Amino acid sequence: MGVEDDAKNQNLPWVEKYRPQTLQDLISHEDIISTIKRFIDEDHLPHLLFYGPPGTGKTSTILACARKLYSPKEFNSMVLELNASDDRGIGVVRQQILNFASTRTIFKSGFKLVILDEADAMTNDAQNALRRVIEKFTDNVRFCLICNYLSKIIPAIQSRCTRFRFGPLASDQILPRLNYVIDRENVTVSEDGRKALLSLSGGDMRRVLNILQSTAMAFKEVTEDNVYTCVGHPLRSDITNIINWMLNEPFDIAYKNVNTLKITKGFALQDILTELHAYVHRIDFPVEVRVYLVEQLSDVEVRLCAGASEKLQLSSVLAAFTRAKHMVAAEASTYGV
């Protein structure tokens, strides 16, 4: 049986293979976990509402709580888990959830647990129906709603739950778990590769492990360039080239070079904008010029989100840098530099 389990784990994505199984395994949000532990130990668990960006441990936390509350034999009969992939309209609330919540288990004490993952995908009608179920069967069942956007949960449900915000994970929280997975999987990772994984993560543990696994499968070594290549993100050298072209070449040549690079490497202008924004803060420009560039880049991003043409917006970015170049030259001549 152990051999079968090992073989089964071999085929799992690393995100699932290394998902924390107990509350002790969770790597962050110590204050939230200690509070929930106290609730469980004192047998006063309220209805819960976890919200925050993806990959920050919301689902892992409630599943670890469920394992602490119930034995493996009890788990299936005492826990109902519904995800966004399941139909969770008003019909499911009135039938499946209501049936589960309203029935007691004869030989088991305590309450049942209903986990509604990605609850912000539920319709307002379904949430209103759920509100009544939560209210009516509190003595028999506890609900845990998990969502990315708190604003999409109706106020009536928010007021019936104890809310916990799961913020993005800090790099020093992600790094120990990342190193653990690297050691277990015998992956060769360079120091700049680690930094690239952390910078691309955005505080999302799931994203880090997915990028690590993809890069490890595609390349022999996980380096910065290999990580960026694997996710289709502009390399640091590409951004340096783009900046040099925009500041040192004539407008038409710079446009041709940047457009060719975009097409050749399949970059989205949005990705280039994100890197340009970080780069602008490192260029030794006068403050007025940096402010001007950041404003122009933000306007381009807004227009891209509204569905504007990438070619036209690329011209706009080039125009902003050309204007910035003239602003710097004009300021230098004013002060006689």
N, C-alpha and C positions, 0 to 999 in steps of 0.2 A: 504493500500500500504506500509506503514511504517513497519507493522508487517511482510509482505512478504519480504521486504528488509533485515530486521533483521534475518529472517530465512535463507535467501540466504547467508548472511554474515557468519552465524554460520558454514556453511559447507565449507567455503573457507579456504585454507591453510593460516596460519598466514602471510606468505610472501606477499600474495595478499591482505589479509584483512587489513594489516597495511601499504600497499604501500603508500608513500606520494602522495597526490592529487594536492597540490599546491607547488609553488616554496618556500613558507614560511615554508612548512613542511620538506623540505630537510635538512639533519642534517650535511652536510659537504660541502667542496669545495666552501666556501663563495665567493672566488675571481672569480671563474668560473660563479657562479649563478648571482653575481652582474653585471658581464660583459654582460651576456646574457640578463638580465633584461634591461640594458641600451640599448642594441640593439633593443629589442622589443619596449621599450618606445619611442625611437627615430625613430622607423619604418625603421631601417637599418639592419635587420637581414640578415647575409650572409649565404652561405652554411656552414654547420657544420660537423665536424668530431670528434666524441667522441671515445677515445680509453683508454684502461686500463683493469686491471683484473676484473673478474666477481664479481657481488654483491657490486659494488661501487657507484651505483646510476646513471648510464648512461641513461638507458631506462626511469627510473622514472623522470629524469630531462627533457628530451625532451617531454614526455607526459604531464608533468606539464606546460611546455612552450606552448604546443598545447592547453591546457585548458585555458591558459591565453589569447591566440590569438583568439580563436573561442568560440562561445557560444555552449551549448550542442546540439542545433538544427543544427548548422553548421558543427559540428565536423565530422560526417560521410562523408559529401560531400566535405570537404576541406582537410581532412587528409587521406593519403594512407599509411598504415603500413604493411610492409612485413617482415617476420621473416625467419630464416634459414629453418624453417619447410616448407615454401612455395617454390615452384619452382622459382628460380631467375636466370635462364640461360639467354642466349642472346635473346631467344624468348619472355620472359616476359618483358625484357627491351624494346624491339622493339614494343611490343603490349600494355600490360597493363600499364606500367609506361609511355610510350610515349603518349598513349591516354589520361591518367589522366593529364599529364603535358601540353599537347597541347590545351586542352579545357578550356575555361574561363567560370566562372559562371556569368550569366547575371545580377542577382540581388544582387551579393555580391562583395564588393570591396576587395582589398588586394590580397595576394598571397596564393596559396595552399602550403601544406607541405607534402613531401614524406619522410617517416622514413624507412630506410633500416637497420634493426637490424641484428647483426652478419654478417656484410658486408664482413668480411674476408673469408666467405664461398663462395662468388661469384667467378665464373671463371674469368680468365683474359680477355676472349672475352667479357663476359657480362660487365665487368668494362670498357673496351674500348668503348663499345657501349653506356654505361651510361655517359661517359665523354662528348660525343657529345650532349646528351639530356640535361645534366646540362648546358652546354654552350649555347645551342639554346633557352632554355625556362626560362632563369633567370628572365625575367620580369614578369613571371606568376607563378613561383613555386620556393620553396626553398627545398633543400635536406638536410637531416641529416643522415649521415652514422655512425653506431655504430659498433665497433669491439674490439676484445681483443688484436689483434696483428697488429700494424701499418704497419709492414713490408710486410703484405699480401695485402695491398692496393697499387695499382699502383701509381707511382709518379705523373702522370698526374692528377689524381683525388685529391691526397693530396694537390697539388698546387692550386686547385680551391676551397678549403675549408679552413675555419678557424678551426685550430686544438685545442682541449682541452684534456689534459691528466687527467683522473680520477685515482688517486693513491689509494692504499689500505687505508681503514679507520683506524684511530688510535683508541685505546681502549677507550680513554675518549670521542670520538665521538660516538662510538657504545653504550656505557654504558647507557646514558640517554634514548635512544630509547628502549634498552633492558629492562630497569626498567619499562618503560611505558607499554610495552606489558605484562610483568610479572604482573603488577598491574591490568591491564584490564582483564587478563585471570585468575586472582586469583591463580597463580602458587606458590607453596612453593619452594623457591630456597635458598640453603645455600650459605654462602660467598665463600666457595671453589668451589661450583658449578658455580657461576658467573665467577670466575677466570678461571675455566676449559673451559667454553663457549668462553670466550674472547681469551684464548690461542689457542683454536682449530680453531677460526674464520679465522685467517690469513688476517684480514682486510676485510672480506667478510660478509656484513650485512645479505645477504640471507642465508648464511650457518649458522650463529648464530641462526636465527629464526627457521630454519628447524630442527637444533639439539635440540633447546629448546622445540619445539612442540613434536618431537619424544620422548624425554626423559620424558616430562610431561605426555604423553599418556601411556608410558611403566611403569613408577614408580610414587609412591605417592609424592616423594620429589626429586627435582633436586639437587643431590650432585655431587661432583667430580667423585666418583667411578661410579655412575649411568650414568653420561654423557659419560665417557670413555667406559663403558660397552655398551651403546646404539650405539655408532659409531664404536665399535670394535677396539678401540684404546688401546694400552697397558697401564695398570694402573701404577701409580708411584711405587707402591709396587712390581709389576712385574719387572720393570726395575731395581729396587734396588736388587731384587733376582738374576736377570741375571748378573749384575755387580759382585755381591758377588761370584756367582758360577765361573765366568770366572777368577777372581783374586785369589780365595782361594781354589778351587777344582782342582784335576788333570784333564788333558785335556779330557779324555774319559768320565768321570763322568759329567763334565760341559757340554759337547756336548749333552749327553743323556738328562740331565735336561732341557736345553734350548730347545732342539728339542721337548721334550714331552710337555713343556709349549706352544710352537708354535702350535702344533697339537691340544692340548686340547682346547685352547682358540681361535684358528683360526687366529693367528696374521700373518701378512705379514712381511718378514724380512725388507722390506723398512720402515715400521712403527717403528720397533725396532731400526733400524739405526738412524732414525731422533731423537728419544728420547735418544739414546746412545750418539749422538753428543752433545746434550745439557748437558748431565750428565758429559761427559769427562771434560768440562770446569769448572765443580764444584769440581772435584776430586783434592786433593792436591798432584799432580804429578809434578816432575821437568818439566820445559818448553819443553826440548827436547823430553821427553816421550809423552807429550800432542800433540806436533807437529807430532810425528810419528803416534800416534793413529788416529788423524784427517786425515792425508794423507791416511792411510790404509782404513779407513771407506769410504773416498771419492772414492778410487779405487774400493771398493766392490760395491758401489752404481752405478758407471759407468758400471761395469760388469753386475749387475742386470738389468739395463736399456737396455743393449745389448742382454738380454735374457738368461743369464747364470743360471745354476742350483742353487736353493736356498740352497740346502744341502751343496754343495761345498762352496758357499759363506759364509754360517754360519761357516763352518770349518775355513775359512780364517779370519773371525772376531775373532773367539776364538784364532787362532794362533797369531793374532796381540796383543790381550790382554795378552796372555801367554808370548810373547816376551817383552811386556811392563813391565810385572811383574819382569822378569829377569833383564831388564835394570835398574829398580828401585833398585833391590837387589844389582846389580853390583855397582851402584853409591854409595849406602849406605856403602858397604864394602870398597870402595875406600877412602871414607872420614872417615872411622872408626866409623860409627854410629852403 
